[in-house]
């Protein structure tokens, strides 16, 4: 869920905003003063640059410090809030992987179990074979299973203007997304390469449900959200609206960054299921990743498994583990976390290996803005 075709959670994913609204937005203050201690001057400059680059607004939290830039509503010019709830897209994957690893620690499954063991007959068709794919390969994207959000029909239905406004409130069953994937050939034989596929985590969510007999969202709530008191975090199911406080979310609903801007705030997140449906805020995301890296959610053995990474496609500075990414910044600092995008929302949440320094932020537009520059600014000061 990271580009128009590779993810529903799309940083470049596919009510037009009027000229009056844009004028109001441009007239609004570009930057809201930070809260908490510390200067964070480079981070402030980076989020202001994102707004100048076309992002409507940004909300960011690092430790006790929070700031916003730009606007949360292009129609009214209202600013973003440090407490905004937003769709976190593929950051959901870390929550899902955490629950599966907890189930492994409890002896209820093994990461070396095949998908077929838990979901018999589900991964079949056009060369896909769940008997040859392990749960570990789902979590680290080495299964070879086709990514359903790359299907042309799916992209037409959800990443174009006409398709999105026709289907934005539709409820989709996870089996429908899996069926789309099964209509294509696998990308490669299991375990022979790496390719990001949202289908992997739709399947992982179904495995959680099969093992526990409960919805995957209930398991995330009971095992992660409630123990960590993540009061702004939710698994919305089919709820199309965002809880308050929240800002509007905007997209071009096209493969280019030109043309009209559309309000895409409301959508039925069932189309993302366990691959990217969750809602949170920046403070909660920092609390989650800090607790995870400090060992509060997983025993040492499972945390080590989660942090065992391989190289992702075309990104030698990023290693992908089990729903968790390790990126080496230009100053040599390593940060762990995940990014995520869904219509009108692009988010990043990272923390240092000791869990002591965390950063989470959100752009409420999906077509522009340099997220990497914000991370570099906070941890490397540039």
C-alpha positions as CSV (number, residue, x, y, z in Angstrom):
1,X,0.0,0.0,0.0
2,X,2.6,2.5,-1.0
3,X,2.0,3.6,-4.6
4,X,-1.0,3.9,-6.8
5,X,-0.7,0.3,-8.1
6,X,1.4,-1.4,-5.4
7,X,-0.7,-0.3,-2.5
8,X,-4.1,0.7,-1.4
9,X,-2.2,2.5,1.2
10,X,-0.8,4.9,-1.3
11,X,1.7,7.7,-0.8
12,X,1.2,8.5,-4.5
13,X,-2.3,7.0,-4.8
14,X,-4.8,7.7,-6.7
15,X,-15.7,17.5,-4.3
16,X,-12.8,19.1,-6.1
17,X,-11.4,21.9,-3.9
18,X,-12.5,25.3,-5.2
19,X,-10.2,28.3,-5.9
20,X,-11.7,30.1,-2.9
21,X,-10.8,27.2,-0.6
22,X,-7.3,27.1,-1.9
23,X,-6.9,30.8,-1.4
24,X,-8.1,30.4,2.2
25,X,-5.6,27.7,2.8
26,X,-2.7,29.7,1.4
27,X,-3.8,32.6,3.6
28,X,-3.8,30.5,6.7
29,X,-0.7,30.4,9.0
30,X,1.8,27.9,7.5
31,X,3.2,26.7,10.8
32,X,1.8,26.2,14.3
33,X,4.3,26.6,17.2
34,X,5.6,23.4,18.7
35,X,4.6,22.0,22.1
36,X,7.1,20.5,24.5
37,X,10.8,21.0,25.0
38,X,13.6,21.0,22.5
39,X,14.2,23.0,19.3
40,X,13.6,20.5,16.5
41,X,14.5,23.3,14.1
42,X,15.4,20.9,11.2
43,X,12.2,19.0,11.6
44,X,10.1,22.1,11.6
45,X,11.8,23.2,8.4
46,X,11.2,19.8,6.8
47,X,7.5,19.8,7.5
48,X,7.2,23.4,6.3
49,X,9.0,22.3,3.1
50,X,6.5,19.5,2.7
51,X,3.6,22.1,2.8
52,X,5.5,24.3,0.2
53,X,5.8,21.2,-1.9
54,X,2.0,20.8,-2.0
55,X,1.0,18.7,1.1
56,X,-2.1,20.4,2.6
57,X,-1.0,19.8,6.2
58,X,1.4,17.9,8.5
59,X,1.1,16.8,12.1
60,X,4.3,15.5,13.8
61,X,5.2,14.2,17.3
62,X,8.6,13.3,18.6
63,X,8.7,12.5,22.3
64,X,6.9,15.3,24.2
65,X,7.3,17.7,21.2
66,X,4.5,18.2,18.7
67,X,4.0,20.6,15.8
68,X,1.8,21.2,12.8
69,X,2.2,22.9,9.5
70,X,-0.3,23.8,6.8
71,X,-4.0,23.1,7.1
72,X,-6.3,20.3,8.0
73,X,-9.3,21.6,5.9
74,X,-8.7,23.3,2.5
75,X,-12.3,24.6,2.5
76,X,-12.2,26.4,5.9
77,X,-8.4,26.9,6.3
78,X,-8.6,25.2,9.8
79,X,-5.2,24.1,11.0
80,X,-4.1,20.5,11.7
81,X,-4.0,19.4,15.3
82,X,-1.2,17.5,17.1
83,X,-4.0,15.2,18.3
84,X,-5.4,14.4,14.8
85,X,-6.5,10.8,14.3
86,X,-5.6,9.6,10.8
87,X,-5.6,6.5,8.7
88,X,-2.1,4.8,9.2
89,X,-2.2,2.5,6.2
90,X,0.5,-0.2,6.2
91,X,1.6,0.7,9.7
92,X,-1.2,-1.7,10.5
93,X,1.1,-4.5,9.3
94,X,3.4,-4.1,12.4
95,X,0.3,-4.6,14.7
96,X,-0.7,-7.7,12.8
97,X,2.8,-9.2,12.8
98,X,3.0,-8.5,16.6
99,X,-0.1,-10.5,17.3
100,X,1.0,-13.4,15.1
101,X,4.4,-13.4,17.0
102,X,2.6,-13.4,20.3
103,X,0.6,-16.4,19.2
104,X,3.8,-18.1,18.3
105,X,5.2,-17.3,21.7
106,X,2.1,-18.9,23.2
107,X,2.7,-22.1,21.2
108,X,-0.5,-21.7,19.2
109,X,1.3,-21.6,15.9
110,X,4.7,-21.7,14.3
111,X,6.0,-19.2,11.7
112,X,7.2,-22.3,9.8
113,X,3.6,-23.5,9.5
114,X,2.3,-23.4,6.0
115,X,-0.5,-21.1,5.0
116,X,-2.4,-24.3,3.9
117,X,-2.4,-25.6,7.5
118,X,-4.5,-22.7,8.7
119,X,-6.3,-21.6,5.5
120,X,-6.8,-24.8,3.5
121,X,-7.5,-24.3,-0.1
122,X,-7.4,-20.5,0.1
123,X,-4.0,-19.9,-1.7
124,X,-4.5,-21.8,-4.9
125,X,-4.7,-20.8,-8.5
126,X,-2.5,-19.8,-11.4
127,X,0.6,-21.3,-9.7
128,X,-0.1,-20.1,-6.2
129,X,0.2,-22.9,-3.6
130,X,-0.4,-22.4,0.1
131,X,1.3,-25.7,0.8
132,X,4.7,-24.2,-0.2
133,X,4.3,-20.8,1.6
134,X,5.0,-20.3,5.3
135,X,3.5,-17.7,7.7
136,X,7.0,-16.2,8.0
137,X,7.0,-15.6,4.2
138,X,3.8,-13.8,4.5
139,X,5.1,-11.5,7.1
140,X,8.4,-10.7,5.4
141,X,7.0,-10.5,1.8
142,X,8.9,-13.4,0.4
143,X,5.8,-15.5,-0.4
144,X,5.6,-14.4,-4.1
145,X,1.9,-14.0,-3.8
146,X,0.5,-11.4,-6.2
147,X,-0.3,-8.0,-4.7
148,X,-4.1,-7.5,-5.2
149,X,-3.7,-3.7,-5.2
150,X,-1.7,-4.0,-8.4
151,X,-4.6,-5.6,-10.3
152,X,-5.8,-3.2,-13.1
153,X,-9.4,-3.7,-12.2
154,X,-8.8,-2.9,-8.6
155,X,-6.8,0.1,-9.4
156,X,-9.5,1.4,-11.7
157,X,-12.1,0.9,-9.0
158,X,-10.2,2.5,-6.1
159,X,-7.5,4.8,-7.5
160,X,-9.3,6.8,-10.1
161,X,-11.9,9.5,-9.6
162,X,-14.9,7.8,-11.1
163,X,-14.1,4.4,-9.5
164,X,-13.3,5.8,-6.0
165,X,-16.5,7.8,-5.7
166,X,-18.6,4.9,-7.0
167,X,-17.0,2.4,-4.6
168,X,-15.8,4.3,-1.6
169,X,-18.5,3.0,0.8
170,X,-18.5,-0.6,-0.5
171,X,-17.8,-3.3,2.1
172,X,-15.3,-5.9,0.7
173,X,-14.7,-9.3,2.2
174,X,-11.0,-10.3,2.5
175,X,-11.7,-13.3,0.4
176,X,-12.5,-11.0,-2.5
177,X,-9.0,-9.4,-2.3
178,X,-7.4,-12.9,-2.1
179,X,-9.5,-14.0,-5.1
180,X,-8.1,-11.0,-7.1
181,X,-4.6,-12.1,-6.2
182,X,-5.2,-15.7,-7.1
183,X,-6.4,-14.7,-10.6
184,X,-2.7,-13.7,-11.4
185,X,0.5,-15.6,-11.6
186,X,2.8,-15.5,-8.5
187,X,5.6,-12.9,-8.7
188,X,8.2,-15.7,-8.0
189,X,8.6,-19.0,-6.2
190,X,8.2,-18.8,-2.4
191,X,11.4,-17.7,-0.6
192,X,13.4,-16.9,-3.8
193,X,12.9,-13.1,-3.8
194,X,11.2,-10.1,-2.1
195,X,8.2,-8.2,-3.2
196,X,5.8,-6.1,-1.2
197,X,2.3,-7.6,-1.3
198,X,-0.7,-6.4,0.6
199,X,-2.3,-9.8,0.0
200,X,0.3,-11.3,2.5
201,X,-1.2,-9.4,5.3
202,X,-4.9,-10.0,4.3
203,X,-4.0,-13.6,4.7
204,X,-2.1,-13.0,8.0
205,X,-5.2,-11.4,9.4
206,X,-7.3,-14.4,8.4
207,X,-4.7,-16.7,10.1
208,X,-5.1,-14.8,13.3
209,X,-8.9,-15.2,13.1
210,X,-8.6,-19.0,12.3
211,X,-6.1,-19.6,15.2
212,X,-8.1,-17.5,17.8
213,X,-11.6,-17.8,16.6
214,X,-12.0,-14.0,16.9
215,X,-11.8,-11.1,14.5
216,X,-8.2,-9.9,14.0
217,X,-9.2,-6.4,15.2
218,X,-10.4,-7.8,18.5
219,X,-7.0,-9.5,19.0
220,X,-5.1,-6.3,18.3
221,X,-7.3,-4.4,20.7
222,X,-6.9,-6.9,23.5
223,X,-3.3,-7.6,23.0
224,X,-1.8,-4.2,22.0
225,X,-4.2,-1.3,22.1
226,X,-5.6,-1.7,25.6
227,X,-2.5,-2.9,27.4
228,X,-0.6,0.2,26.0
229,X,-3.5,2.6,26.6
230,X,-3.5,3.7,23.0
231,X,-6.7,5.7,23.3
232,X,-6.5,7.2,19.8
233,X,-5.9,3.9,18.0
234,X,-8.7,1.7,16.5
235,X,-9.4,-1.0,14.0
236,X,-12.4,0.6,12.3
237,X,-13.8,-2.4,10.5
238,X,-16.3,-0.9,8.0
239,X,-16.6,2.5,9.6
240,X,-16.1,5.1,6.8
241,X,-15.7,8.2,9.0
242,X,-12.7,9.2,11.1
243,X,-13.0,9.7,14.9
244,X,-12.4,13.3,16.1
245,X,-10.2,15.2,16.3
246,X,-9.2,14.7,12.7
247,X,-8.4,16.6,9.6
248,X,-9.7,16.1,6.0
249,X,-7.7,13.9,3.7
250,X,-7.0,14.8,0.1
251,X,-6.0,13.0,-3.1
252,X,-5.5,13.7,-6.8
253,X,-7.1,10.3,-7.6
254,X,-4.7,10.1,-10.6
255,X,-1.2,8.9,-11.4
256,X,0.0,12.4,-11.7
257,X,0.3,15.2,-9.1
258,X,-1.5,17.7,-11.3
259,X,-5.2,18.3,-11.7
260,X,-8.0,18.8,-9.2
261,X,-7.7,17.9,-5.5
262,X,-10.5,15.7,-4.0
263,X,-11.7,15.2,-0.5
264,X,-11.3,11.5,0.2
265,X,-11.7,11.5,4.0
266,X,-14.6,9.1,4.0
267,X,-14.0,5.5,2.8
268,X,-14.8,2.0,3.9
269,X,-11.5,0.6,5.1
270,X,-12.6,-3.0,4.7
271,X,-10.9,-2.9,1.3
272,X,-7.6,-2.8,3.2
273,X,-8.5,-5.2,5.9
274,X,-5.4,-6.4,7.9
275,X,-3.0,-4.9,5.3
276,X,-3.8,-1.3,6.2
277,X,-7.1,-0.3,7.8
278,X,-6.1,1.1,11.2
279,X,-6.5,4.6,12.6
280,X,-4.2,6.2,15.2
281,X,-2.5,9.4,16.1
282,X,1.2,10.3,16.3
283,X,1.6,10.0,20.1
284,X,0.0,6.5,20.1
285,X,2.3,5.4,17.3
286,X,5.3,6.5,19.1
287,X,4.1,4.7,22.2
288,X,3.5,1.5,20.3
289,X,6.9,1.4,18.5
290,X,8.8,2.4,21.6
291,X,7.0,-0.4,23.6
292,X,7.6,-2.9,20.8
293,X,11.4,-2.2,20.5
294,X,11.8,-2.2,24.3
295,X,10.4,-5.7,24.5
296,X,7.1,-4.9,26.2
297,X,5.0,-6.7,23.6
298,X,7.1,-9.7,22.6
299,X,9.6,-12.1,24.3
300,X,13.2,-11.7,23.2
301,X,13.1,-14.7,20.8
302,X,10.1,-13.3,18.9
303,X,11.4,-9.7,18.8
304,X,14.6,-11.1,17.4
305,X,12.6,-12.9,14.7
306,X,10.7,-9.7,13.9
307,X,14.0,-7.8,13.6
308,X,15.7,-10.3,11.3
309,X,15.7,-8.4,8.0
310,X,16.3,-8.9,4.3
311,X,16.9,-6.3,1.7
312,X,13.8,-4.8,0.0
313,X,13.6,-4.0,-3.7
314,X,15.8,-1.1,-4.7
315,X,16.4,0.1,-1.2
316,X,19.8,-1.0,0.1
317,X,19.4,1.2,3.2
318,X,16.2,-0.5,4.2
319,X,15.8,-4.0,5.6
320,X,12.4,-5.6,6.0
321,X,11.8,-8.0,8.9
322,X,8.4,-9.3,10.0
323,X,6.2,-6.3,9.6
324,X,9.0,-4.0,10.7
325,X,11.5,-2.0,8.7
326,X,15.1,-1.1,9.6
327,X,16.4,2.0,7.8
328,X,19.9,3.4,8.1
329,X,19.9,7.1,7.9
330,X,22.6,9.3,6.3
331,X,24.2,10.0,9.7
332,X,24.5,6.2,10.5
333,X,21.5,6.1,12.9
334,X,19.2,3.1,12.5
335,X,15.5,3.6,13.0
336,X,12.8,0.9,13.2
337,X,9.2,1.2,12.2
338,X,7.0,1.3,9.1
339,X,5.4,3.7,6.7
340,X,1.9,3.7,5.4
341,X,-0.4,5.4,2.9
342,X,-4.1,5.2,2.1
343,X,-6.2,7.6,0.1
344,X,-5.4,11.1,1.3
345,X,-3.0,10.0,4.0
346,X,0.7,9.3,4.1
347,X,2.3,8.4,7.5
348,X,5.6,7.3,9.0
349,X,6.4,6.0,12.5
350,X,10.0,5.1,13.5
351,X,12.0,4.7,16.7
352,X,15.6,3.9,17.6
353,X,16.5,0.4,18.5
354,X,16.4,1.1,22.2
355,X,12.9,2.7,21.9
356,X,14.0,5.9,23.5
357,X,13.7,8.3,20.5
358,X,10.5,8.1,18.4
359,X,8.9,10.1,15.6
360,X,5.5,9.8,14.0
361,X,3.9,12.1,11.4
362,X,1.2,12.3,8.8
363,X,0.6,14.2,5.6
364,X,-3.1,14.7,4.8
365,X,-2.4,14.5,1.1
366,X,-1.0,11.5,-0.9
367,X,0.7,13.1,-3.9
368,X,3.6,15.1,-2.7
369,X,6.0,15.8,0.2
370,X,9.3,14.3,1.2
371,X,8.7,12.0,4.2
372,X,12.3,10.8,4.2
373,X,13.5,14.4,4.7
374,X,11.4,14.7,7.9
375,X,12.9,11.5,9.3
376,X,16.5,12.7,8.4
377,X,15.8,16.1,9.9
378,X,14.7,14.7,13.3
379,X,17.4,12.1,13.7
380,X,20.3,13.6,11.8
381,X,19.5,17.3,12.1
382,X,19.3,17.9,8.3
